Amino acid sequence: MIICMALLGWHRAAAQLPDSTTQVSLITVGPGDDLYSSFGHSLFWFSDPAKGLDASYNYGSFTFQTENFYLKFLRGTLPYKIDKAPLDAQVYYWQHENRSVVQQVLNLSAAQKQKLYALLEENYRPENREYRYRFFYDNCATRLQDMLLAACGDSIIYEGYTHETRTFREWIDKYAHRQKPWADFGMDLAIGKTADKTATPMQATFLPDNLHDAFAGARVIAGGKPGPLVAADRVIYSATPRPAPGFLTPMLFFWALALLTGLFTLWQLRSHRINFAFDKILFTACALAGTVLLLLWFGTDHEDTVLNWDILWASPILFIIAAGLSRKKKKPWVSVLLIVYALLLLAGTINLDKHNQVLIPVLLVLIMRLYYINTSLAKIPES
């Protein structure tokens, strides 16, 4: 009896192995409203109704039940894993979230399908499922690219995404700048100089839409002749346009703050009022931001938050400066900070990317308040 059950189980497992009739597809899911879904999603799907085969594989899963979940998430050590599930329920969920779903049927041989299936199943083994997620270099999209190349070997002509060239920061801006301007500003602050490297065609596929286009341009060799990797490109669900974000963007907010700060500073200077309450709040806020940047740089495993030179204007040292502001004596550090912020403003206006454009009014606010502090303290007689 046991032997019969074992043979029956083996037969069912063997019957599900892909062959020439099995349809293998890349599924590309569009961006969602939540921050974690802002850049889309990718998965492989094996479908063969005659064999009862309906299995999608994706590398974007994690569990909230992980011990110390939030600490690991913040530190960049949260384990991600490959997940396997039927597709229909997932499509229904994505439709509910108004996220587009596109299917690319891949023109693979039976041997290539079986190799790809075996690689994914090997990864799905409990001891192999988890991996260290790296947003730019090792994610739900790049893993599928690696698996396809491993399955096809020399029989595929694949160059990655070749339609345009951007830095990693610019790729983020393309997705987040218009739809999620505050999230884009926060990510721009958090990531460091490493994000300003130009992504190679193979690296640019960290974005699911770019992976879709890379697959569309790839070719496979069958019968000694190259043909398109994608046999069919179908839209399963087309998302409706999302409403524009609120009018209060970081650019508008900080320029309004700069204007109001200028008017407030002018009023204080003309009325000869010496009060540093606003400055203590301002420098404390910048110090808090700098503390977060410092922790992201040195206290986490996020490799993209190192070398963050925003620490030059948002520094934890400003805690000491804010606490030491008083009318009792002059502050020699004011002139030093004025020079530093002026140089940063000059550098920002020379390199006018989206990030620096938003920082220009921030630096103007700091410069105006330092000028006010310097002017006010200069009127205090020497003791």
C-alpha positions as CSV (number, residue, x, y, z in Angstrom):
1,M,0.0,0.0,0.0
2,I,2.8,2.4,1.0
3,I,4.6,1.6,-2.3
4,C,1.5,2.2,-4.3
5,M,0.9,5.6,-2.7
6,A,4.5,6.5,-3.3
7,L,4.3,5.6,-6.9
8,L,1.0,7.5,-7.3
9,G,2.6,10.6,-5.7
10,W,5.6,10.2,-8.1
11,H,3.3,9.9,-11.1
12,R,1.4,13.0,-10.2
13,A,4.6,15.0,-9.7
14,A,6.0,13.7,-12.9
15,A,2.8,14.5,-14.8
16,Q,3.2,18.1,-13.8
17,L,6.6,18.6,-15.3
18,P,6.5,21.1,-18.2
19,D,6.8,20.0,-21.8
20,S,6.2,21.5,-25.2
21,T,2.6,22.1,-24.4
22,T,3.2,24.0,-21.2
23,Q,2.9,27.8,-21.4
24,V,5.7,29.7,-19.6
25,S,5.1,33.4,-19.1
26,L,6.6,36.5,-17.6
27,I,3.9,38.3,-15.7
28,T,4.6,42.0,-15.1
29,V,2.4,43.9,-12.6
30,G,2.2,47.7,-12.7
31,P,2.9,50.1,-9.8
32,G,0.4,50.2,-6.9
33,D,-0.6,52.9,-4.4
34,D,1.5,51.6,-1.5
35,L,5.1,52.6,-1.3
36,Y,6.4,49.0,-1.4
37,S,4.5,48.5,-4.6
38,S,5.5,51.7,-6.3
39,F,7.8,50.1,-8.8
40,G,5.8,47.1,-9.9
41,H,6.3,43.4,-9.6
42,S,7.4,40.4,-11.7
43,L,6.9,36.7,-11.6
44,F,7.1,33.5,-13.8
45,W,4.0,31.5,-14.5
46,F,3.8,27.9,-15.7
47,S,0.4,27.0,-17.0
48,D,-0.8,23.6,-18.4
49,P,-4.5,22.9,-17.7
50,A,-4.2,19.4,-19.1
51,K,-1.6,18.5,-16.5
52,G,-3.2,20.5,-13.7
53,L,-0.2,22.8,-13.7
54,D,-0.8,26.3,-12.5
55,A,2.2,27.6,-10.6
56,S,3.6,31.2,-10.4
57,Y,7.0,31.9,-8.8
58,N,7.8,35.3,-7.4
59,Y,10.8,36.5,-5.3
60,G,9.0,39.4,-3.5
61,S,7.5,37.7,-0.5
62,F,8.2,38.3,3.2
63,T,6.3,37.6,6.4
64,F,5.3,40.0,9.1
65,Q,5.7,37.1,11.5
66,T,9.5,37.3,11.2
67,E,11.1,37.9,14.6
68,N,12.0,41.6,15.1
69,F,10.3,42.3,11.8
70,Y,10.5,46.1,11.9
71,L,14.0,46.2,13.2
72,K,15.2,43.9,10.4
73,F,13.2,45.9,7.9
74,L,14.9,49.2,8.9
75,R,18.3,47.6,9.1
76,G,18.0,46.0,5.7
77,T,18.3,42.5,7.0
78,L,14.7,41.4,6.5
79,P,14.8,38.0,4.6
80,Y,12.8,37.9,1.4
81,K,11.9,34.6,-0.2
82,I,10.5,32.9,-3.3
83,D,6.8,32.1,-3.2
84,K,4.7,29.7,-5.3
85,A,1.0,30.0,-5.9
86,P,-1.8,29.7,-8.6
87,L,-2.1,32.9,-10.6
88,D,-5.9,33.7,-10.7
89,A,-6.3,34.8,-7.1
90,Q,-3.3,37.1,-7.4
91,V,-4.6,38.7,-10.6
92,Y,-7.9,39.4,-8.8
93,Y,-6.0,41.0,-6.0
94,W,-4.0,43.2,-8.4
95,Q,-7.2,44.2,-10.3
96,H,-8.7,45.2,-6.9
97,E,-5.6,47.4,-6.4
98,N,-6.0,48.9,-9.9
99,R,-2.6,47.5,-11.0
100,S,-2.0,46.6,-14.6
101,V,-1.1,43.0,-15.4
102,V,0.7,42.0,-18.6
103,Q,1.6,38.5,-19.8
104,Q,4.5,37.7,-22.1
105,V,4.4,34.1,-23.3
106,L,7.9,32.9,-23.7
107,N,9.1,31.0,-26.8
108,L,11.1,28.3,-24.9
109,S,11.9,24.7,-25.9
110,A,10.7,21.9,-23.7
111,A,14.2,21.4,-22.4
112,Q,14.5,25.1,-21.5
113,K,11.1,25.0,-19.7
114,Q,12.1,22.0,-17.7
115,K,15.5,23.6,-16.8
116,L,13.8,26.8,-15.7
117,Y,11.2,24.9,-13.8
118,A,13.9,22.8,-12.0
119,L,15.8,25.9,-11.1
120,L,12.8,27.5,-9.6
121,E,11.7,24.4,-7.7
122,E,15.2,24.0,-6.3
123,N,15.0,27.6,-5.1
124,Y,11.6,26.9,-3.6
125,R,13.0,24.1,-1.4
126,P,12.6,25.3,2.3
127,E,16.3,25.5,2.9
128,N,16.8,27.7,-0.3
129,R,13.8,30.0,-0.2
130,E,15.2,32.9,1.7
131,Y,17.6,35.4,0.3
132,R,19.0,38.9,1.1
133,Y,16.9,41.4,-0.8
134,R,18.8,44.3,-2.4
135,F,16.5,46.8,-4.1
136,F,18.9,47.7,-7.0
137,Y,20.8,44.5,-7.5
138,D,18.9,41.5,-6.2
139,N,15.1,41.7,-6.2
140,C,11.9,40.1,-7.7
141,A,12.8,41.2,-11.2
142,T,16.6,40.6,-11.3
143,R,16.2,37.1,-9.9
144,L,13.9,36.1,-12.8
145,Q,16.4,37.4,-15.3
146,D,19.1,35.3,-13.6
147,M,17.0,32.2,-13.7
148,L,16.1,32.7,-17.4
149,L,19.8,33.1,-18.4
150,A,20.8,30.1,-16.3
151,A,18.0,28.0,-18.0
152,C,18.8,29.1,-21.6
153,G,22.6,29.3,-21.4
154,D,24.2,30.1,-24.8
155,S,20.9,29.6,-26.7
156,I,19.7,33.1,-25.7
157,I,20.7,36.5,-27.0
158,Y,19.9,38.9,-24.2
159,E,21.3,42.4,-23.6
160,G,19.1,43.7,-20.8
161,Y,17.2,47.0,-21.0
162,T,18.8,49.1,-23.8
163,H,16.2,51.7,-24.6
164,E,17.6,54.5,-22.4
165,T,20.3,55.1,-19.8
166,R,19.7,56.5,-16.3
167,T,21.3,56.5,-12.9
168,F,19.6,54.4,-10.2
169,R,18.3,57.6,-8.6
170,E,16.9,58.8,-11.9
171,W,15.0,55.5,-12.3
172,I,13.4,56.0,-8.9
173,D,12.5,59.6,-9.9
174,K,10.8,58.3,-13.0
175,Y,8.3,56.3,-11.0
176,A,8.0,58.3,-7.8
177,H,8.5,62.0,-8.7
178,R,5.0,62.7,-10.0
179,Q,2.8,60.1,-8.3
180,K,4.5,60.1,-4.9
181,P,6.6,63.4,-4.6
182,W,7.0,63.2,-0.8
183,A,8.1,59.6,-1.0
184,D,10.5,60.5,-3.8
185,F,11.9,63.3,-1.8
186,G,12.4,61.0,1.2
187,M,14.1,58.3,-0.9
188,D,16.3,60.9,-2.5
189,L,17.4,62.1,1.0
190,A,17.9,58.5,2.2
191,I,20.0,57.1,-0.6
192,G,23.7,58.1,-1.0
193,K,26.2,58.7,-3.7
194,T,26.1,55.1,-4.9
195,A,22.7,55.6,-6.3
196,D,24.1,58.2,-8.7
197,K,25.9,55.5,-10.7
198,T,24.6,54.8,-14.2
199,A,22.7,51.5,-14.3
200,T,24.0,49.1,-16.9
201,P,21.4,47.5,-19.3
202,M,21.5,44.4,-17.1
203,Q,21.2,46.4,-13.9
204,A,18.3,48.5,-15.2
205,T,16.1,45.4,-15.1
206,F,15.7,45.9,-11.3
207,L,12.5,47.6,-12.4
208,P,9.8,45.2,-13.6
209,D,8.7,47.4,-16.6
210,N,12.3,47.4,-17.8
211,L,12.5,43.6,-17.4
212,H,9.4,43.4,-19.6
213,D,11.0,45.4,-22.3
214,A,14.3,43.5,-22.0
215,F,12.4,40.2,-22.6
216,A,10.6,41.8,-25.5
217,G,14.0,42.6,-27.2
218,A,15.7,39.2,-26.4
219,R,16.0,36.4,-28.9
220,V,16.4,32.6,-28.5
221,I,18.1,30.2,-30.8
222,A,15.9,27.3,-31.9
223,G,16.9,25.0,-34.8
224,G,20.0,27.0,-35.3
225,K,18.1,30.2,-36.0
226,P,17.4,33.1,-33.6
227,G,13.8,34.0,-33.0
228,P,12.0,36.3,-30.5
229,L,12.0,35.2,-26.9
230,V,8.4,36.5,-26.5
231,A,5.9,34.7,-28.6
232,A,2.9,36.7,-27.4
233,D,2.4,39.9,-25.3
234,R,-1.1,40.1,-23.8
235,V,-2.7,42.6,-21.5
236,I,-4.6,40.7,-18.7
237,Y,-5.8,43.9,-17.0
238,S,-5.3,47.5,-17.9
239,A,-5.3,49.9,-14.9
240,T,-7.3,53.1,-15.0
241,P,-5.4,56.3,-14.6
242,R,-4.7,57.3,-11.0
243,P,-5.6,60.8,-9.7
244,A,-2.8,63.3,-9.5
245,P,-1.2,63.7,-6.0
246,G,-2.1,66.6,-3.8
247,F,-0.9,70.1,-4.7
248,L,1.4,70.4,-1.7
249,T,4.6,68.9,-3.2
250,P,8.0,69.2,-1.4
251,M,9.0,71.9,-4.0
252,L,6.0,74.1,-3.2
253,F,6.2,73.5,0.5
254,F,9.9,74.4,0.9
255,W,9.7,77.4,-1.4
256,A,6.7,78.7,0.6
257,L,8.7,78.1,3.8
258,A,11.7,80.0,2.3
259,L,9.4,82.9,1.4
260,L,7.8,83.0,4.8
261,T,11.2,82.7,6.5
262,G,12.5,85.6,4.4
263,L,9.6,87.8,5.4
264,F,9.9,86.8,9.1
265,T,13.6,87.4,9.1
266,L,13.2,90.8,7.5
267,W,10.6,91.8,10.1
268,Q,12.9,90.7,12.9
269,L,15.9,92.6,11.5
270,R,13.9,95.8,10.9
271,S,12.2,95.7,14.3
272,H,15.5,94.9,16.0
273,R,14.0,91.8,17.7
274,I,16.4,89.1,18.9
275,N,14.6,85.8,19.4
276,F,16.0,82.4,18.4
277,A,13.0,80.2,19.1
278,F,12.4,79.6,15.4
279,D,16.1,78.8,14.8
280,K,16.2,76.3,17.7
281,I,13.2,74.4,16.1
282,L,14.8,74.7,12.6
283,F,18.3,73.4,13.6
284,T,16.7,70.6,15.8
285,A,14.7,69.4,12.8
286,C,17.7,69.4,10.6
287,A,19.7,67.5,13.3
288,L,17.0,64.9,13.5
289,A,17.1,64.4,9.8
290,G,20.8,64.1,10.0
291,T,20.6,61.5,12.7
292,V,18.4,59.4,10.5
293,L,20.8,59.7,7.6
294,L,23.7,58.8,9.8
295,L,22.0,55.7,11.2
296,L,21.1,54.6,7.6
297,W,24.8,55.1,6.6
298,F,26.5,53.4,9.5
299,G,23.8,51.5,11.4
300,T,22.2,49.4,8.7
301,D,23.1,46.9,6.0
302,H,21.5,49.1,3.2
303,E,24.4,49.5,0.7
304,D,22.6,52.3,-1.1
305,T,22.4,54.7,1.9
306,V,26.2,55.1,2.4
307,L,28.2,58.1,1.2
308,N,25.2,60.4,1.8
309,W,26.6,63.9,1.6
310,D,23.3,65.4,2.8
311,I,24.9,64.9,6.2
312,L,26.8,68.1,5.4
313,W,23.7,70.3,5.9
314,A,21.6,68.0,8.1
315,S,24.1,67.0,10.8
316,P,23.5,65.8,14.3
317,I,26.0,68.5,15.4
318,L,23.1,70.9,14.9
319,F,21.6,69.6,18.2
320,I,24.5,71.2,20.0
321,I,24.2,74.4,18.0
322,A,20.4,74.6,18.7
323,A,20.9,74.0,22.4
324,G,23.6,76.7,22.6
325,L,21.7,79.5,20.9
326,S,21.4,82.5,23.3
327,R,21.7,86.2,23.5
328,K,24.7,86.1,25.8
329,K,27.6,85.9,23.5
330,K,28.7,85.7,19.9
331,K,28.9,82.4,18.1
332,P,32.1,81.9,16.0
333,W,30.6,78.8,14.3
334,V,27.9,81.0,12.6
335,S,30.3,82.3,10.0
336,V,31.7,78.8,9.3
337,L,28.2,77.4,8.8
338,L,27.3,80.3,6.5
339,I,30.3,79.5,4.3
340,V,29.4,75.8,4.3
341,Y,25.8,76.3,3.4
342,A,26.7,78.9,0.7
343,L,29.1,76.4,-0.9
344,L,26.4,73.7,-0.8
345,L,23.9,76.1,-2.3
346,L,26.4,76.9,-5.1
347,A,27.0,73.1,-5.7
348,G,23.2,72.5,-5.7
349,T,22.5,75.2,-8.3
350,I,25.3,73.9,-10.5
351,N,24.0,70.3,-10.4
352,L,20.2,70.9,-10.9
353,D,18.7,67.5,-10.5
354,K,15.3,67.0,-8.9
355,H,16.8,66.3,-5.4
356,N,19.0,69.5,-5.4
357,Q,16.2,71.7,-6.7
358,V,14.1,70.9,-3.6
359,L,17.2,71.4,-1.4
360,I,17.8,75.0,-2.7
361,P,14.9,76.5,-0.7
362,V,16.0,74.5,2.3
363,L,19.5,75.8,2.1
364,L,18.2,79.4,1.6
365,V,16.2,79.1,4.8
366,L,19.3,78.0,6.7
367,I,21.4,80.7,5.2
368,M,18.8,83.4,6.0
369,R,18.5,82.3,9.6
370,L,22.3,82.1,10.0
371,Y,22.6,85.6,8.6
372,Y,20.0,86.8,11.1
373,I,21.8,85.1,14.0
374,N,25.1,86.6,12.9
375,T,23.6,90.1,12.5
376,S,21.8,89.9,15.8
377,L,24.7,88.7,17.8
378,A,27.0,91.3,16.3
379,K,24.9,94.0,18.0
380,I,25.6,92.5,21.4
381,P,28.4,94.5,23.2
382,E,31.6,92.6,24.1
383,S,31.5,91.6,27.8
